[in-house]
Amino acid sequence: MRSAYRALPEPLRKVAQTAYGAVPFPWNRGLQFGAHHQRFWRSQAWPRERLEALQLRELKRMAQHARQTVPAYRRIFAEIGFDPEAMRSLADWTRLPLTTKAQIQDDPEAYVSRAIPPAERQRRTTSGSTGTPLVLYSTNDTHVAESAMMYRGWRWSGLTRDDRVVTCVGELTGDELGPRHAPYARYRNHIEISPHHLSEEAVRSYVDLIREFAPAYLRTYPSIAQLFGKLMRDEGITPPPLRGIWTQSEALLDCERRLVEEQWGTRVYDYYGMQEKCLAMSECEHGRMHVHCEFGHVELLPSEHPPYAHVVATGFYNPAMPLLRYQTRDLAIPDDRPCPCGRALPTVARIVGRLEDFLLASDGSQVMEADAAIAELTTIRECQIIQESLSACRVLVVPGPGYSAETERELTARLRCQLGEEVSVTVERLTAIPRTATGKQRFIVSKVKPGWAL
């Protein structure tokens, strides 16, 4: 819709804006989006038994599709004698072996459905946590369904049709406006600003833009939200009023949530998804993380370090690459308590992060709360911990006003307390920490193989 709108001459754009304003939500975002979102909005009120029945039907459907059209699963099903139609409960699903990232990296084409024409597949290549490329396929409807589900989570935070939103994720997708140091793109009720340009020079321009636009919500990465907040604080800028901040795409550290909510004076609502399009989770108005179980089936398998559990997922909306019992290599803390919001959608207490994003102490044990090393050290604008070995790590920091040798000593002492007093900790001061092409930043980069097993 955006590309078609941008292709119109200016007089027709005004006509299109008027017509667009008359279309009711959710159909104003497209027929596919509207159909998905209406279905998802109704199903969130279903009881647990009905949701589980839906999941069983969807698992059977995806398994049949995979057996008939995906070479890797056709072979696996034949080897173990698995018949999707014989499934009587969700427990039967655990007969299938896990699908790992390594298997897909070794032979991605074996996991591609032959029923989806090449012209309808969208191919993406990610570097992955370990730097090994991961080739993934999806369809346009995959992304529309995910957007419709994500929008459901945003509505939980109070979003209405006419609310304005500012996003600061990825690359700008529209025509660039504004100064070169603070580019943005503007739509009817949406502005995109660039995470790649957020700096002391740009922060005042961006805040003035946001204040004039008067959005209800900011959608961004946790690292960008806290950096933006620190820049405003250091420049003496009062944050623009917001009803909430939506975070995504990075693990939301506890210290980041506290800091961002204090800096901006508003609530943070986190979203969890993945490029493999196997699952989606959103925080509701009561701050509980719900699994969007109509989008994918999530299993939390016990780990050797309770209460942490391995996240295993099967997506329902990616026929191009239907990954079954996919080992995400993410960790979560289970939570079986009913939510005050009344929804029967499953919940998790917290998404902890990826296996690759844990430090190891010198004795090889996992360090579970590495964010404690930087908690309350708010004169550090940005921080990245690079573990080179069990005996050495580097810490990249971007200092803010008030940063001193004492800050550095405190940071080093905290890390040695977690990793071992004999571990070498080197702090490097930078003006900026490199981000990915989409503007994300990893808090931990570990070159040591994690000890977790599944």
C-alpha positions in Angstrom: 0.0 0.0 0.0 2.8 2.4 0.8 4.6 1.8 -2.4 1.4 2.3 -4.4 0.7 5.5 -2.5 4.2 6.9 -3.1 3.9 6.2 -6.9 0.8 8.5 -7.2 1.1 12.1 -8.3 0.6 14.7 -5.5 -3.1 15.6 -6.4 -4.1 11.9 -6.4 -2.2 11.4 -3.1 -4.6 13.8 -1.4 -7.6 11.9 -2.9 -6.1 8.6 -1.6 -5.7 10.1 1.9 -9.3 11.1 2.0 -10.5 7.7 0.8 -8.1 6.0 3.2 -9.6 7.9 6.1 -13.1 6.6 5.3 -12.1 2.9 5.5 -12.7 1.4 8.9 -10.1 -0.4 10.9 -8.7 -3.1 10.4 -9.6 -3.1 6.7 -7.8 0.2 6.2 -4.5 -1.8 6.4 -5.5 -4.2 3.6 -7.9 -7.1 3.1 -5.4 -9.8 4.3 -4.4 -7.8 7.4 -8.1 -7.1 8.2 -9.1 -10.8 7.9 -6.2 -11.9 10.1 -6.6 -9.3 12.7 -10.3 -9.8 13.1 -9.8 -13.5 13.6 -7.0 -12.9 16.1 -9.0 -10.3 18.0 -11.9 -12.8 18.4 -9.8 -15.8 19.4 -8.1 -14.0 22.3 -11.3 -14.3 24.2 -11.5 -18.1 23.8 -11.1 -20.5 26.7 -7.9 -22.5 27.0 -9.5 -25.7 25.7 -10.6 -24.0 22.5 -7.2 -22.5 21.9 -5.5 -25.9 22.5 -8.0 -27.5 20.0 -7.0 -24.8 17.4 -3.3 -25.5 18.0 -3.8 -29.2 17.5 -5.6 -28.6 14.2 -2.9 -26.2 13.0 -0.1 -28.6 14.0 -1.8 -31.3 12.0 -2.2 -29.0 9.0 1.4 -27.8 9.1 2.7 -31.4 9.6 0.7 -32.7 6.6 1.9 -29.8 4.5 5.5 -30.5 5.5 5.3 -34.2 4.9 3.9 -33.8 1.4 6.0 -30.9 0.2 9.2 -30.5 2.3 12.0 -33.0 1.6 13.6 -33.0 5.0 10.3 -33.6 6.8 9.2 -36.2 4.3 12.3 -38.2 5.2 12.0 -37.7 9.0 8.3 -38.7 9.0 9.1 -41.8 7.1 12.0 -42.7 9.4 9.9 -42.5 12.6 6.6 -43.5 11.2 4.8 -40.3 12.2 1.3 -39.8 11.0 -0.1 -36.3 11.7 -3.7 -37.5 11.4 -3.1 -39.9 14.3 -2.4 -37.1 16.7 -5.0 -37.0 19.5 -3.4 -34.4 21.8 -0.6 -31.8 21.9 1.4 -34.3 23.8 1.6 -36.5 20.7 3.6 -33.7 19.0 6.6 -34.4 21.1 7.2 -37.6 19.1 8.8 -35.4 16.4 12.6 -34.7 16.8 13.7 -31.1 17.2 14.8 -29.0 14.2 18.0 -27.2 14.8 19.6 -24.1 13.3 22.6 -26.2 12.3 20.4 -28.5 10.2 19.0 -25.5 8.3 22.4 -23.9 7.8 23.8 -27.2 6.4 21.0 -27.6 3.8 18.4 -24.8 3.8 16.8 -25.9 0.5 15.8 -29.2 2.1 13.4 -27.3 4.4 11.7 -25.3 1.7 8.2 -26.3 0.5 8.0 -27.4 -3.1 4.3 -26.3 -3.1 5.2 -22.6 -2.9 6.4 -21.3 -6.3 9.8 -19.6 -6.2 8.2 -16.3 -7.3 6.1 -16.3 -4.1 9.0 -17.0 -1.7 10.8 -14.1 0.1 14.4 -15.1 0.7 16.4 -13.5 3.6 19.9 -14.2 4.8 20.8 -13.5 8.4 24.3 -13.6 9.9 22.9 -15.3 13.0 24.4 -15.1 16.6 27.4 -17.1 15.6 28.1 -15.4 12.3 27.2 -18.4 10.2 24.6 -17.4 7.6 21.1 -18.6 8.0 18.9 -18.7 4.9 15.2 -18.3 5.5 12.1 -18.2 3.3 8.7 -16.8 3.9 5.7 -15.5 2.0 4.0 -12.1 1.9 1.1 -13.5 3.9 3.5 -14.7 6.6 4.5 -11.0 7.2 0.9 -9.7 7.0 -0.2 -12.3 9.6 2.7 -11.4 11.9 1.9 -7.7 11.6 -1.8 -8.4 12.4 -0.8 -10.3 15.5 1.7 -7.7 16.5 -1.0 -5.1 16.2 -3.2 -7.1 18.5 -0.5 -6.7 21.2 -0.2 -3.0 20.5 -4.0 -2.6 21.1 -3.5 -4.2 24.5 -1.4 -1.2 25.4 -4.3 1.1 24.4 -3.5 1.9 20.7 -6.5 3.2 18.7 -7.0 3.6 15.0 -6.1 7.3 15.0 -3.1 7.2 17.4 0.1 8.5 15.9 3.3 6.3 16.2 7.0 7.0 15.8 9.2 4.1 14.9 13.0 4.0 15.2 13.9 0.5 13.9 15.9 -0.7 10.8 16.4 1.5 7.7 14.1 4.3 6.6 11.7 2.9 4.1 10.1 6.2 2.9 11.3 9.4 1.3 13.9 11.0 3.5 13.0 14.4 5.0 14.7 16.7 7.5 18.4 17.5 7.9 21.1 15.0 6.9 22.1 14.4 10.5 18.5 13.6 11.5 16.6 12.1 8.5 13.1 10.9 8.8 10.1 9.7 6.7 6.6 10.9 7.3 3.2 9.2 6.6 -0.4 10.0 7.6 -0.1 9.0 11.3 3.4 7.5 11.4 6.9 8.9 11.4 10.1 6.9 10.9 13.3 8.1 12.4 16.7 6.5 12.0 18.5 4.5 14.7 21.7 4.9 12.7 21.7 8.7 13.2 20.8 9.0 16.9 23.5 11.2 18.4 24.1 14.4 20.4 23.7 16.3 17.2 20.5 14.7 16.1 18.6 14.2 19.4 17.3 17.8 19.6 16.0 17.7 16.0 14.3 14.3 16.7 12.7 15.5 19.9 11.4 18.6 18.3 10.0 16.5 15.5 8.3 14.1 17.9 6.9 16.9 20.0 5.4 18.6 17.0 4.0 15.3 15.7 2.5 14.4 19.1 2.5 10.6 18.9 1.0 8.3 21.4 3.7 5.6 21.1 7.3 5.1 20.3 8.4 1.7 18.7 12.1 0.9 18.9 14.8 -1.4 20.2 15.6 -1.4 24.0 19.1 -0.2 23.4 17.8 2.7 21.3 15.2 3.7 23.9 17.8 3.9 26.7 20.3 5.7 24.5 17.7 8.2 23.4 16.8 8.8 27.0 20.4 9.3 28.1 21.0 11.7 25.3 17.9 13.8 26.3 19.1 13.8 29.9 22.6 14.8 29.0 21.4 17.6 26.7 18.9 18.8 29.2 15.9 18.0 27.0 12.5 17.2 28.6 11.1 14.0 27.0 8.1 14.4 24.8 4.9 12.9 26.4 4.0 9.3 25.3 1.4 6.8 26.4 3.9 3.9 26.0 7.1 2.6 24.3 7.0 -0.7 22.4 10.3 -2.5 22.4 11.3 -5.4 20.1 14.1 -7.4 18.4 16.6 -7.3 21.4 16.4 -8.9 24.8 14.9 -6.4 27.2 17.2 -6.3 30.2 15.6 -5.5 33.6 17.9 -2.6 34.1 17.0 -1.2 30.7 13.3 -1.4 31.4 13.7 0.4 34.7 15.9 3.1 33.1 13.7 3.6 30.1 10.5 4.0 32.1 12.3 6.4 34.4 13.8 8.4 31.6 10.7 8.7 29.5 8.1 8.7 32.2 5.9 6.1 30.6 5.3 2.3 30.4 7.4 -0.1 28.3 5.6 -3.0 26.5 7.9 -5.7 25.1 7.3 -7.8 22.0 9.2 -11.0 21.1 9.3 -12.5 17.7 11.9 -14.0 15.3 13.1 -14.0 11.7 12.1 -17.7 11.4 8.4 -16.6 11.9 7.7 -19.5 14.4 6.3 -17.5 17.3 5.2 -14.2 18.6 4.6 -12.9 22.2 3.4 -9.5 23.5 3.0 -7.9 26.9 -0.5 -7.1 27.9 -1.8 -4.1 29.9 -0.9 -5.9 33.1 2.7 -6.4 32.1 2.5 -10.2 31.5 4.1 -11.7 28.4 1.5 -13.7 26.4 2.2 -16.3 23.7 0.2 -15.5 20.6 -0.7 -19.2 20.4 -2.8 -18.8 17.2 0.4 -17.8 15.4 2.5 -20.7 16.5 2.9 -23.5 19.1 5.5 -22.9 21.8 7.0 -25.5 24.0 9.1 -24.6 27.1 11.4 -27.6 27.6 13.2 -27.9 31.0 16.9 -27.0 31.0 19.7 -28.1 33.3 19.4 -24.7 35.0 15.9 -24.3 36.4 13.8 -22.2 36.2 15.2 -21.4 32.8 13.6 -23.3 29.9 14.5 -23.8 26.2 12.0 -22.2 23.8 10.9 -24.6 21.0 8.4 -23.4 18.4 6.3 -24.4 15.4 4.9 -21.6 13.2 1.5 -21.8 11.6 1.9 -19.0 9.0 5.0 -19.8 7.0 4.1 -22.5 4.4 7.3 -21.6 2.4 9.6 -22.9 5.2 7.4 -24.7 7.8 9.9 -25.3 10.7 8.5 -28.0 13.1 9.7 -28.1 16.7 12.3 -25.5 15.9 15.0 -25.1 18.6 15.2 -21.3 18.8 18.2 -21.3 21.2 16.3 -18.8 23.2 15.6 -19.2 27.0 12.5 -18.2 28.9 11.2 -18.5 32.4 7.8 -20.3 32.4 4.8 -18.8 34.2 1.5 -20.8 34.6 -0.3 -18.2 36.7 -3.6 -16.9 35.3 -3.3 -13.3 34.1 -5.6 -10.5 35.5 -6.4 -9.5 31.9 -8.5 -12.6 31.7 -7.0 -13.9 28.4 -6.3 -17.7 28.4 -3.3 -17.2 26.1 -0.2 -18.9 27.7 2.2 -16.7 29.5 6.0 -16.7 30.2 7.5 -14.8 33.1 10.4 -13.4 31.1 12.3 -13.9 27.9 15.9 -14.3 29.1 17.8 -14.2 25.8 19.8 -16.4 23.4 22.2 -19.1 24.4 24.9 -17.3 22.6 24.2 -14.2 24.7 25.4 -15.5 28.0 28.7 -15.0 29.6 30.6 -17.9 31.1 32.6 -17.6 34.3 36.2 -18.8 34.4 35.0 -22.2 35.8 32.6 -22.7 32.9 29.4 -21.9 34.7 26.7 -19.7 33.2 26.4 -16.0 34.3 22.6 -15.5 34.3 22.3 -11.8 35.1 25.1 -10.1 33.3 23.1 -6.8 33.1 23.8 -6.4 36.8 27.3 -5.3 35.8 25.9 -2.1 34.2 22.8 -1.5 36.4 22.7 2.0 37.7 26.0 3.0 35.9 24.0 5.4 33.9 26.9 7.6 32.9 27.7 4.8 30.4 25.7 5.6 27.3 26.3 2.4 25.5 28.0 -0.9 26.5 29.0 -4.1 24.8 30.7 -7.0 26.5 32.9 -9.2 24.3 34.0 -12.4 25.9 37.2 -13.5 24.1 37.8 -16.6 26.3 37.2 -17.9 29.8 40.1 -15.8 31.0 39.6 -12.6 29.1 36.9 -10.1 28.0 36.7 -6.7 26.5 34.1 -4.1 27.3 33.3 -1.4 24.7 31.8 1.7 26.3 30.5 5.0 25.0 31.0 7.4 28.0 28.5 10.1 28.8 28.9 13.2 31.0 30.0 12.2 34.5 31.8 9.0 33.3 35.1 8.7 35.2 37.9 6.3 36.1 35.8 5.4 39.1 32.9 4.3 36.8 35.4 2.1 34.9 36.8 0.6 38.2 33.2 -0.2 39.3 32.3 -1.8 36.0 35.5 -3.9 36.0 35.0 -5.0 39.6 31.4 -6.0 38.9 32.4 -8.1 35.9 35.2 -9.8 37.8 32.8 -10.6 40.6 30.6 -12.4 38.0 33.4 -14.0 35.9 36.1 -14.6 38.4 38.7 -12.4 40.1 41.5 -13.7 37.9 39.7 -12.8 34.6 41.3 -10.0 32.6 38.8 -7.2 31.9 39.8 -4.5 29.4 37.7 -1.4 28.9 37.8 0.4 25.6 36.2 3.9 25.2 34.5 4.6 21.9 32.4 7.4 20.4 29.9 4.8 19.1 29.4 1.0 19.2 28.8 -0.5 15.8 25.2 -1.6 15.1 23.8 -4.2 12.7 22.4 -3.1 9.3 18.9 -2.9 11.0 20.2 -0.7 13.8 20.2 -3.4 16.5 22.9 -3.9 19.1 24.1 -6.9 21.0 24.9 -6.4 24.7 27.0 -9.6 24.8 29.2 -11.1 22.1 30.6 -14.4 23.3 33.3 -16.2 21.5 33.1 -19.0 24.0 30.7 -21.9 23.2 27.8 -21.9 25.7 27.4 -24.9 28.0 23.6 -25.3 27.6 22.3 -28.6 26.2 18.9 -29.6 25.1 
